[in-house]
Amino acid sequence: MQQFLPELVALPLFPLLSWQGKRTRRKTPRLPEADGPREGLAGAQLAGQALRIVAIGESPVAGVGVPTQEDAITAQLARALSSSLGRPVAWQAHGRNGATAREIGEAVLPGLPAAPVDVALVCLGVNDTTAFTPVGRWRDTLSSLLQALEERCQPRIILLAGVPPLSRFPALPQPLRWVMGLKSAALDHESARLAASLPAVLHVPLHVDLVSPQMMASDGYHPSVRGCAVWARQMADLCVNRMPG
């Protein structure tokens, strides 16, 4: 029953939520995807074989909310890991703004180089939240995507970023923010359950401080440069502790 709570709550509020959603889309600035190459090398001055990272997902991977790809989550994670491990980290970002998990699996993942990597980062959930993707479908789609990612890239570890808590997004008015928060929490709960059943997958909850106003871009919807830096450091710390030797 709990997985259907967002839908049960939203149903009687639908006219208001629909109006608020349309109004929010009109008012919220449409930020572009970040400029610059979607691959690079962090810690190029360091000795040793480069760790390899590939990231797939929605707008944070595409760099929405930051000026350049070097400021976005993938490059920032690469720098954080390079600093922690004392070795170079090669990174690639394959993101698409506005994409759901199904769209990433169908249109983005097949374009990844079929080559082994050390770490894969998956950032999804906001667009499935706003699309009200059923929890069961979310789990099935995410499970298929993770399996395909493992087969294609053979990562030693997959970082599955937590679904951001939309209950904290300053761009959303109430009660839309509350209902979207219920939905994002339901999807994230299912993500964590799925990750717990897969040995190579580490679910990384999104700390609520990351969606405070000072960590958000000007649209109140995407992480800023500072937000990406703090988020990357949190993921890097967990990754280093979990990574096989």
C-alpha positions as CSV (number, residue, x, y, z in Angstrom):
1,M,0.0,0.0,0.0
2,Q,2.8,2.4,0.9
3,Q,4.2,2.4,-2.7
4,F,0.8,3.6,-3.9
5,L,0.5,6.4,-1.3
6,P,1.7,9.2,-3.6
7,E,-1.0,8.3,-6.2
8,L,-3.7,8.1,-3.6
9,V,-2.7,11.5,-2.2
10,A,-2.4,13.1,-5.6
11,L,-5.8,11.9,-7.0
12,P,-8.1,14.3,-5.1
13,L,-5.5,17.1,-5.5
14,F,-5.1,16.6,-9.2
15,P,-6.6,19.8,-10.5
16,L,-4.5,21.9,-8.2
17,L,-1.4,19.9,-8.8
18,S,-1.8,20.1,-12.5
19,W,-2.2,23.9,-12.4
20,Q,0.8,24.3,-10.1
21,G,2.9,22.1,-12.4
22,K,2.1,24.1,-15.5
23,R,2.7,27.3,-13.7
24,T,6.0,26.1,-12.3
25,R,7.2,25.1,-15.7
26,R,6.3,28.5,-17.1
27,K,8.1,30.4,-14.3
28,T,11.2,28.2,-13.9
29,P,14.2,29.2,-16.0
30,R,15.2,26.6,-18.6
31,L,18.9,26.1,-18.0
32,P,21.0,24.6,-20.8
33,E,23.2,21.5,-20.6
34,A,26.8,22.4,-19.6
35,D,29.4,23.4,-22.2
36,G,32.6,21.5,-22.9
37,P,33.8,18.0,-23.6
38,R,32.0,15.2,-21.9
39,E,35.2,13.3,-21.1
40,G,38.5,14.2,-19.4
41,L,41.3,13.2,-17.1
42,A,41.5,14.3,-13.4
43,G,44.8,14.2,-11.7
44,A,46.8,13.9,-15.0
45,Q,50.0,14.9,-13.1
46,L,49.7,11.8,-10.9
47,A,51.5,8.5,-11.5
48,G,49.8,5.2,-12.0
49,Q,47.1,3.7,-14.2
50,A,44.0,5.8,-14.5
51,L,40.8,4.7,-12.8
52,R,38.0,4.7,-15.3
53,I,34.6,6.2,-14.6
54,V,31.5,6.3,-16.8
55,A,28.3,8.1,-15.8
56,I,24.8,7.9,-17.3
57,G,21.6,9.6,-16.3
58,E,19.5,12.7,-16.4
59,S,20.2,16.4,-16.1
60,P,23.0,16.3,-13.4
61,V,25.1,14.1,-15.7
62,A,24.3,16.4,-18.6
63,G,25.5,19.3,-16.5
64,V,22.3,21.3,-16.3
65,G,22.8,24.1,-13.6
66,V,26.6,24.5,-14.0
67,P,28.6,26.4,-16.6
68,T,30.9,23.6,-17.9
69,Q,31.2,19.9,-17.8
70,E,34.3,20.3,-15.6
71,D,31.8,21.7,-13.0
72,A,29.3,18.9,-13.4
73,I,28.9,15.8,-11.2
74,T,31.0,13.3,-13.3
75,A,34.1,15.5,-13.5
76,Q,33.8,16.5,-9.9
77,L,33.5,12.9,-8.8
78,A,36.6,12.1,-10.8
79,R,38.6,14.8,-9.1
80,A,37.3,13.7,-5.7
81,L,38.3,10.1,-6.3
82,S,41.7,11.2,-7.8
83,S,42.4,13.2,-4.6
84,S,41.4,10.3,-2.3
85,L,43.3,7.6,-4.3
86,G,46.3,9.6,-5.4
87,R,45.9,8.4,-9.0
88,P,44.6,9.7,-12.3
89,V,40.9,9.2,-13.0
90,A,39.5,9.2,-16.6
91,W,35.9,10.1,-16.9
92,Q,33.0,10.1,-19.4
93,A,29.6,11.6,-19.0
94,H,26.6,10.4,-21.0
95,G,23.6,12.4,-19.8
96,R,20.4,13.7,-21.3
97,N,18.3,16.4,-19.8
98,G,14.7,15.5,-19.1
99,A,15.2,11.7,-19.7
100,T,13.5,9.0,-17.7
101,A,15.2,5.7,-16.8
102,R,13.5,4.0,-19.7
103,E,14.7,6.7,-22.1
104,I,18.3,6.4,-20.8
105,G,18.2,2.7,-21.1
106,E,16.9,2.8,-24.7
107,A,18.7,5.8,-26.1
108,V,21.8,6.5,-24.0
109,L,23.2,3.3,-22.7
110,P,23.6,1.6,-26.1
111,G,26.0,4.5,-27.0
112,L,28.4,3.7,-24.2
113,P,31.8,2.3,-25.3
114,A,31.7,-1.5,-24.8
115,A,34.8,-1.4,-22.6
116,P,35.5,-2.2,-19.0
117,V,35.4,0.6,-16.4
118,D,36.2,0.7,-12.7
119,V,33.2,2.8,-11.5
120,A,29.8,3.5,-13.1
121,L,27.6,6.3,-11.8
122,V,23.9,6.2,-12.4
123,C,21.8,9.3,-11.7
124,L,18.1,9.0,-12.3
125,G,14.7,9.5,-10.7
126,V,13.6,13.2,-10.9
127,N,11.9,12.8,-14.3
128,D,10.4,9.5,-13.3
129,T,9.1,11.3,-10.2
130,T,7.4,14.1,-12.2
131,A,6.1,11.5,-14.7
132,F,4.7,9.5,-11.8
133,T,6.3,6.3,-13.1
134,P,4.7,3.4,-11.1
135,V,7.1,1.9,-8.6
136,G,6.9,-1.6,-10.1
137,R,7.8,-0.3,-13.5
138,W,10.6,1.9,-12.1
139,R,12.1,-1.2,-10.4
140,D,11.9,-3.3,-13.6
141,T,13.3,-0.6,-15.8
142,L,16.1,0.2,-13.3
143,S,17.0,-3.5,-12.9
144,S,17.2,-4.0,-16.7
145,L,19.3,-0.9,-17.0
146,L,21.8,-2.0,-14.3
147,Q,22.1,-5.4,-15.8
148,A,22.8,-4.0,-19.3
149,L,25.3,-1.6,-17.8
150,E,27.1,-4.5,-16.1
151,E,27.2,-6.5,-19.3
152,R,28.4,-3.6,-21.4
153,C,31.0,-1.9,-19.1
154,Q,31.8,-4.6,-16.5
155,P,32.2,-2.0,-13.6
156,R,33.8,-3.1,-10.4
157,I,31.2,-0.9,-8.6
158,I,28.1,0.9,-9.6
159,L,27.1,4.0,-7.7
160,L,23.4,4.3,-7.8
161,A,22.7,7.9,-6.8
162,G,19.6,8.3,-4.6
163,V,16.5,9.9,-6.1
164,P,16.6,13.5,-5.0
165,P,14.0,14.5,-2.4
166,L,11.7,16.7,-4.3
167,S,10.1,17.7,-1.0
168,R,13.1,20.0,-0.6
169,F,13.2,21.6,-4.1
170,P,12.7,25.4,-3.7
171,A,11.3,25.7,-7.2
172,L,8.2,23.7,-6.3
173,P,5.2,25.3,-4.5
174,Q,3.1,23.5,-1.9
175,P,1.3,21.1,-2.0
176,L,3.0,20.0,-5.3
177,R,6.3,19.9,-3.4
178,W,4.9,17.6,-0.8
179,V,3.3,15.2,-3.2
180,M,6.4,15.0,-5.4
181,G,8.4,14.4,-2.2
182,L,6.2,11.4,-1.5
183,K,6.8,10.1,-5.0
184,S,10.5,10.6,-5.0
185,A,10.8,8.9,-1.6
186,A,8.9,5.9,-2.9
187,L,11.1,5.5,-5.9
188,D,14.3,6.0,-3.9
189,H,13.1,3.3,-1.4
190,E,12.7,0.9,-4.3
191,S,16.1,1.9,-5.6
192,A,17.7,1.1,-2.3
193,R,15.9,-2.3,-2.1
194,L,17.1,-3.2,-5.6
195,A,20.7,-2.2,-4.9
196,A,20.8,-4.3,-1.7
197,S,20.1,-7.3,-3.8
198,L,22.9,-6.7,-6.3
199,P,26.5,-7.2,-5.0
200,A,28.1,-4.6,-7.4
201,V,25.6,-1.8,-6.8
202,L,25.9,0.7,-4.0
203,H,22.9,3.0,-3.4
204,V,24.1,6.4,-2.3
205,P,21.3,8.4,-0.5
206,L,21.2,12.1,-1.4
207,H,21.9,14.0,1.8
208,V,19.1,16.6,2.4
209,D,21.7,19.4,2.7
210,L,22.4,19.0,-1.0
211,V,19.0,20.3,-1.8
212,S,19.2,23.4,0.4
213,P,18.9,26.7,-1.5
214,Q,22.7,27.4,-1.3
215,M,23.4,24.1,-3.0
216,M,21.0,24.7,-5.9
217,A,21.3,26.5,-9.2
218,S,19.4,29.6,-10.1
219,D,16.4,27.6,-11.2
220,G,16.0,26.0,-7.7
221,Y,15.8,22.6,-9.4
222,H,19.3,21.5,-10.3
223,P,22.6,21.3,-8.3
224,S,25.0,24.2,-8.5
225,V,28.8,24.0,-8.8
226,R,29.0,23.9,-5.0
227,G,26.2,21.3,-4.8
228,C,27.9,19.0,-7.3
229,A,31.2,19.4,-5.4
230,V,29.7,18.4,-2.0
231,W,27.7,15.6,-3.7
232,A,30.8,14.2,-5.5
233,R,32.8,14.2,-2.2
234,Q,30.1,12.2,-0.4
235,M,29.9,9.7,-3.2
236,A,33.7,9.4,-3.5
237,D,34.1,8.7,0.2
238,L,31.5,5.9,0.1
239,C,33.0,4.5,-3.1
240,V,36.6,4.4,-1.7
241,N,35.3,2.5,1.3
242,R,33.4,0.0,-0.8
243,M,35.7,-0.4,-3.8
244,P,37.3,-3.8,-4.1
245,G,41.1,-3.9,-3.8
